Each structure stands twice: as structure tokens, then as C-alpha cells.
């Protein structure tokens, strides 16, 4: 994966804080917890956050349809197992979805520089 700094996540957004020559922006670190036995919920949450693609046979030829997830649509970042970093807007959408799915979650508002390294390669 890549980092938030290489994406337009902070373009056009005023930094929350300037300190020692760096700009810091408001993000939300979100951790969710899905029981390992609840495969149906896990699949729905994964599709919502990470997106999916499907292949169909249309007119005799194979077509691939791609549906981006919330992380891609809002320039978020997968940060670890069941941990994502999102913009405030993306986090609102994710929290609403997780709440409707009855998925336990914790959120922490963070300030991050315009370069946040994604350890998941």
C-alpha cells in the first residue's frame, strides 16, 4: 500500500496545526472487532471498507466491474488488522456503517503529518 502523503487526502485542507516546519491534519484512527465466527459480517465490512470486484459474462465476453471501498474513495489508509486511518468525513460514514452492522469499534482522533507511512505492504 502507500502513504497518505502521496494521495490527495490533504490537498485543499487547512492543517490543524503547524509545528516545527510540519503540517498536521486531523484524522481518525478506527479499530473494529468482528468475531472470527461471524464470516458474513466480516465479508460485508471488508467490502464496504476495501471494495471489491466481480467478473461477469456480458455478450460473450468477460467484463470486470470494480467497486472501490470507503478507504479508496476517501483517501484513507489500512494501518493494521482491523485498524484504518480515515479523514473525519470518511470516519463518520464508517462509524455509521459499523453501528448499523452492530460491530464494536473504538475511535481515536489523531493529528498526523501529511506523511503517514502504511506498514501493510
C-alpha positions as CSV (number, residue, x, y, z in Angstrom):
1,X,0.0,0.0,0.0
2,X,1.0,3.6,0.1
3,X,1.0,6.6,2.4
4,X,-1.4,9.4,2.9
5,X,1.2,11.9,1.8
6,X,1.3,10.5,-1.7
7,X,-2.5,10.8,-2.0
8,X,-4.7,13.9,-2.3
9,X,-6.0,13.4,1.2
10,X,-4.6,16.6,2.5
11,X,-4.8,18.7,-0.7
12,X,-7.0,21.7,-0.2
13,X,-7.4,21.0,3.5
14,X,-6.1,23.5,6.0
15,X,-3.7,22.0,8.5
16,X,-5.0,21.8,12.1
17,X,-1.5,22.6,13.5
18,X,1.8,23.8,12.2
19,X,4.8,22.8,14.3
20,X,8.5,22.7,13.6
21,X,8.0,23.2,9.9
22,X,5.5,20.4,9.5
23,X,1.8,20.5,8.9
24,X,-0.5,18.3,11.0
25,X,-4.0,17.2,9.9
26,X,-7.0,15.8,11.8
27,X,-7.6,12.1,11.1
28,X,-9.5,9.3,12.9
29,X,-7.8,6.0,13.8
30,X,-10.6,3.4,13.8
31,X,-10.3,-0.1,15.3
32,X,-13.2,-2.5,14.9
33,X,-13.7,-6.0,16.3
34,X,-15.6,-8.7,14.4
35,X,-15.9,-12.2,15.9
36,X,-14.0,-14.7,13.9
37,X,-17.1,-16.9,13.6
38,X,-19.1,-14.1,12.0
39,X,-18.0,-14.5,8.4
40,X,-21.0,-12.8,6.9
41,X,-20.4,-9.6,8.8
42,X,-16.6,-9.7,8.1
43,X,-17.3,-10.0,4.4
44,X,-19.8,-7.1,4.4
45,X,-17.4,-4.9,6.4
46,X,-14.4,-5.8,4.1
47,X,-16.4,-5.0,1.0
48,X,-17.6,-1.7,2.5
49,X,-14.1,-0.6,3.6
50,X,-11.8,-2.1,1.0
51,X,-14.1,-2.5,-2.0
52,X,-14.4,-5.5,-4.4
53,X,-14.5,-6.5,-8.0
54,X,-16.6,-9.0,-9.8
55,X,-16.4,-10.6,-13.2
56,X,-19.5,-11.1,-15.4
57,X,-20.0,-12.6,-18.8
58,X,-21.6,-9.9,-21.0
59,X,-22.4,-10.6,-24.6
60,X,-20.0,-13.5,-24.7
61,X,-17.0,-11.5,-23.2
62,X,-15.8,-11.3,-19.7
63,X,-16.2,-7.9,-18.0
64,X,-14.7,-6.9,-14.7
65,X,-16.6,-4.4,-12.6
66,X,-14.6,-2.7,-9.8
67,X,-16.3,-1.1,-6.8
68,X,-13.9,1.0,-4.6
69,X,-14.3,0.9,-0.9
70,X,-14.5,3.7,1.6
71,X,-10.8,3.7,2.2
72,X,-10.0,4.3,-1.5
73,X,-12.9,6.8,-2.0
74,X,-11.9,9.0,0.9
75,X,-8.1,8.5,0.6
76,X,-7.9,6.6,3.8
77,X,-5.2,4.1,4.9
78,X,-5.3,0.5,6.0
79,X,-3.0,0.5,9.0
80,X,-3.2,-2.9,10.5
81,X,-5.5,-5.8,11.2
82,X,-8.9,-4.2,11.8
83,X,-7.3,-0.8,12.0
84,X,-7.8,2.0,9.5
85,X,-7.0,5.7,9.4
86,X,-9.7,7.9,7.8
87,X,-10.5,11.5,7.3
88,X,-13.2,13.0,9.6
89,X,-15.8,12.6,6.8
90,X,-14.7,9.0,6.0
91,X,-14.8,8.2,9.7
92,X,-18.4,9.4,10.0
93,X,-19.5,7.2,7.2
94,X,-17.6,4.2,8.6
95,X,-18.9,4.7,12.1
96,X,-22.5,4.9,10.9
97,X,-22.0,1.6,8.9
98,X,-20.3,-0.2,11.7
99,X,-23.0,0.9,14.1
100,X,-25.8,-0.4,11.8
101,X,-23.9,-3.7,11.5
102,X,-23.6,-4.0,15.3
103,X,-19.8,-4.2,15.0
104,X,-17.9,-3.0,18.2
105,X,-15.4,-0.3,17.4
106,X,-13.1,2.3,19.1
107,X,-12.1,5.6,17.5
108,X,-9.3,7.9,18.4
109,X,-9.0,11.3,16.8
110,X,-5.3,11.9,15.9
111,X,-3.2,14.6,14.4
112,X,-0.9,13.3,11.7
113,X,1.6,15.0,9.4
114,X,1.0,14.9,5.7
115,X,3.1,11.8,5.6
116,X,1.8,8.7,7.4
117,X,3.5,5.5,6.5
118,X,1.3,2.5,5.9
119,X,3.1,-0.6,7.4
120,X,0.9,-3.0,5.4
121,X,2.8,-3.6,2.1
